[in-house]
């Protein structure tokens, strides 16, 4: 299998002539312009060192500027280390390894700040220096998917999977299979997505990867909900919880999606809103928090919780403005529009729907673009008849289903699993004490 195409600065730079100039914009939007300058110059320095080959570049852009390298305290050691390595007159394997690890660290930090294009470039440079590390290719494919660069993401995930299997790095192989499943699901190919998530599950179980086993079961539960098989979905949710164990970080994402399916598929708005509210105490990662509050606004509208709807609506818009990557924004805006539609706030519906349509088209997210287009067309056509509104805003005419025993049990299990453990149990796969005598 041929190596996937390398990522050039031009691929992300747009019409700008200066390489990696978008880094400054991303970090400025993230509220850390000084760090943006340091990261931008670091990218250009590493790129220049690679292009120079055995020759040492004459002048580093950042040099020994303490102000720039100290702009972000947690990156100080990494940035200073990279500068020293770039000045090495006779670079060797250790020099390369240090630069690879440094770029990977900067990439992960940038992604945590919401600067996904910056993160992608750092991982691309790291992989170029050491193509033998499949986890670097996985991160490139994963970030490309987040940036809606699907034609770039797919070959990288396949390449990394092939490399990981050859190296018997089964965790990376499973992650790549999961990434491909998420990619195909995002593009609307649900049968192929389910096939790759089942493949991930087989790898995880065969090699004792409990967290990835839980992830695969989690993704398959979403597939079951998508196919309308709620009974199978609830079984998979229970299996995922068992694989994760109480207190695992992935439980929060699982709880969010279960609540969303209750709201979207069954009209159990009160059940969903209660679970979303419980999650608000635990979910702080920017992308997931946007989706959480957008979903809460819709569930609150359906449950008749007017004040909660208003708070969640305002909070979502504030979070959207803080995230330059726009990953998941179209989905969140659609939830806002649907929530406003339940309450008949048509101006709000058009505002959220129009922005979702723009982002869906820009990011080539066909499913979200089509849904947003239907919302916008319905409002702009001046539709006011209840029977016609129901065709687009299904929540307005949905019969609220009473809480089922299985729903209550699953909700209680999810809320319980979100709580921090208080028995000092170890955080291994079993999450159990070796002896009950030590539990007070």
Residue pairs with C-beta under 8 A, 6 or more apart in sequence:
1 158
1 159
1 162
3 131
3 159
4 137
4 140
4 152
4 155
4 156
4 159
5 152
5 155
6 124
6 128
7 120
7 121
7 124
7 140
7 152
9 19
9 20
9 47
9 121
11 152
12 22
12 117
12 120
12 121
13 19
13 20
13 21
13 22
14 22
16 22
19 43
19 44
19 47
20 40
20 43
20 44
20 47
20 118
20 121
21 40
22 117
22 118
23 36
23 39
23 40
23 43
23 115
23 117
23 118
23 121
24 33
24 36
24 37
24 40
25 36
25 324
26 36
26 110
26 114
26 115
26 116
26 117
26 118
26 324
26 325
27 33
27 35
27 36
27 39
27 40
27 110
27 113
27 115
27 118
28 36
29 114
29 322
29 324
30 36
30 113
30 114
30 115
30 322
30 324
31 322
32 71
32 72
32 113
34 68
34 71
34 72
35 71
35 72
35 75
35 113
37 68
37 71
38 62
38 68
38 69
38 71
38 72
38 75
38 79
39 106
39 110
39 115
39 118
39 122
41 60
41 61
41 62
41 68
42 62
42 79
42 82
42 106
43 118
43 121
43 122
43 125
44 61
45 57
45 60
45 61
45 62
45 82
45 83
45 86
46 82
46 86
46 99
46 103
46 125
47 125
48 57
49 57
49 86
49 99
50 125
50 128
50 129
56 87
56 89
57 86
60 83
60 86
60 87
62 68
62 69
62 79
62 83
63 83
64 83
68 79
69 75
69 76
69 79
69 80
69 83
70 76
72 109
74 109
75 105
75 106
75 109
78 102
78 105
78 106
79 106
81 98
81 102
82 98
82 99
82 102
82 103
85 91
85 95
85 98
85 99
85 102
86 99
88 95
96 129
96 130
97 130
99 126
99 129
100 126
100 129
100 130
100 133
100 136
101 126
103 122
103 123
103 125
103 126
103 129
104 122
104 123
104 126
104 136
104 139
106 122
107 118
107 119
107 120
107 121
107 122
107 123
107 126
107 139
108 119
110 116
110 118
110 119
110 122
111 119
111 143
114 286
114 287
114 322
114 323
114 324
114 325
115 324
115 325
116 143
116 146
116 147
116 325
116 327
117 147
117 325
119 139
119 143
120 140
120 143
120 144
120 147
123 136
123 139
123 140
123 143
124 140
126 133
126 136
127 133
127 136
127 137
127 140
130 136
131 137
132 163
132 167
134 160
134 161
134 163
134 164
134 167
134 169
134 172
134 173
134 176
135 160
135 164
135 169
135 172
135 175
136 160
137 156
137 157
137 159
137 160
137 163
138 156
138 157
138 160
138 161
138 164
138 172
138 175
138 176
138 179
140 156
140 160
141 152
141 153
141 154
141 155
141 156
141 157
141 159
141 160
141 176
141 179
142 153
142 157
142 175
142 179
144 150
144 152
144 153
144 156
145 153
145 157
145 179
145 182
145 183
145 186
146 325
146 327
147 325
147 327
148 363
148 364
148 365
150 183
150 186
150 187
150 364
153 179
153 183
154 180
154 183
157 176
157 179
157 180
157 183
158 176
158 180
160 172
160 176
161 172
161 173
161 176
161 177
161 180
164 170
164 172
164 173
164 176
165 173
170 203
170 206
170 207
170 209
171 207
171 209
171 212
173 203
174 200
174 203
174 204
174 207
174 209
174 212
174 216
175 200
175 212
177 196
177 197
177 199
177 200
177 203
178 196
178 197
178 200
178 212
178 215
178 216
178 219
180 196
181 193
181 194
181 195
181 196
181 197
181 199
181 200
181 219
182 193
182 219
183 193
184 190
184 192
184 193
184 196
185 193
185 219
185 222
185 223
186 365
187 366
188 366
188 367
190 223
190 226
190 227
193 219
193 223
194 220
194 223
197 216
197 219
197 220
197 223
198 216
198 220
200 212
200 215
200 216
200 219
201 213
201 216
201 217
201 220
203 209
203 212
204 210
204 212
204 213
204 215
204 216
205 213
208 429
210 243
210 244
210 245
210 429
211 243
211 244
211 248
211 250
213 243
214 240
214 241
214 243
214 244
214 248
214 250
215 240
215 250
217 236
217 237
217 239
217 240
217 243
218 236
218 237
218 240
218 250
218 253
218 254
218 257
220 236
221 233
221 234
221 236
221 237
221 240
221 254
221 257
221 258
222 233
222 257
222 261
224 230
224 232
224 233
224 236
225 233
225 261
225 265
228 265
230 261
230 265
230 266
233 261
234 406
234 410
237 254
237 258
237 410
238 410
238 413
240 254
241 251
241 254
241 413
241 414
241 417
244 250
244 251
244 254
244 417
245 417
245 427
245 429
245 430
245 431
246 416
246 417
246 419
246 421
246 431
247 417
247 418
247 419
247 420
247 421
247 427
247 431
248 417
248 431
251 414
251 417
251 418
252 279
252 282
252 283
252 288
252 418
253 283
253 288
254 414
255 275
255 278
255 279
255 414
255 415
255 417
255 418
256 276
256 279
256 283
256 288
256 291
256 292
256 295
258 275
258 410
258 414
259 271
259 272
259 275
259 276
259 279
259 295
259 299
260 272
260 295
262 268
262 271
262 272
262 275
262 407
263 269
263 272
263 273
263 295
263 298
263 299
263 302
266 401
267 302
267 395
267 398
267 399
267 400
267 401
268 400
268 401
268 403
268 407
269 298
269 299
269 300
269 301
269 302
269 303
269 395
269 400
270 299
270 302
270 303
270 400
270 403
271 403
271 407
271 411
272 295
272 299
272 302
272 303
273 296
273 299
273 300
273 302
273 303
273 305
273 308
274 411
275 411
275 414
275 415
276 292
276 295
276 296
276 299
277 296
277 308
278 415
278 418
279 292
279 418
280 292
280 293
280 296
282 418
283 289
283 292
286 319
286 322
286 323
287 323
287 325
287 327
287 328
289 319
290 316
290 319
290 320
290 323
290 328
290 329
290 332
291 328
291 331
291 332
291 335
293 312
293 315
293 316
293 319
294 312
294 316
294 331
294 332
294 333
294 335
294 336
294 339
295 332
295 335
296 308
296 312
297 309
297 312
297 313
297 316
297 335
297 336
297 339
298 335
298 336
298 338
298 339
298 342
298 395
299 339
300 306
300 308
300 309
300 312
300 339
301 309
301 339
301 340
301 342
301 343
301 395
302 339
302 342
302 395
302 398
302 400
306 343
309 339
309 343
312 339
313 336
313 339
313 340
313 348
316 332
316 336
320 329
320 332
320 333
323 329
326 359
326 362
326 363
329 355
329 356
329 359
330 356
330 359
330 360
330 363
330 365
330 368
330 369
330 372
331 356
331 368
333 352
333 353
333 355
333 356
333 359
333 372
334 352
334 353
334 356
334 368
334 371
334 372
334 375
336 348
336 352
337 348
337 349
337 352
337 353
337 356
337 372
337 375
338 375
338 393
338 395
340 346
340 348
340 349
340 352
341 349
341 375
341 389
341 392
341 393
341 395
341 396
342 393
342 395
342 396
346 379
349 375
349 379
350 376
350 379
350 380
353 372
353 375
353 376
353 379
354 372
354 376
356 368
356 371
356 372
356 375
357 369
357 372
357 373
357 375
357 376
359 365
359 368
360 366
360 368
360 369
360 370
360 371
360 372
361 369
374 392
375 392
375 393
378 388
378 389
378 391
378 392
378 393
383 389
383 392
386 396
386 397
389 396
390 396
390 397
421 431
423 433
423 439
424 433
424 438
424 439
425 431
425 432
425 433
426 432
426 433
433 439
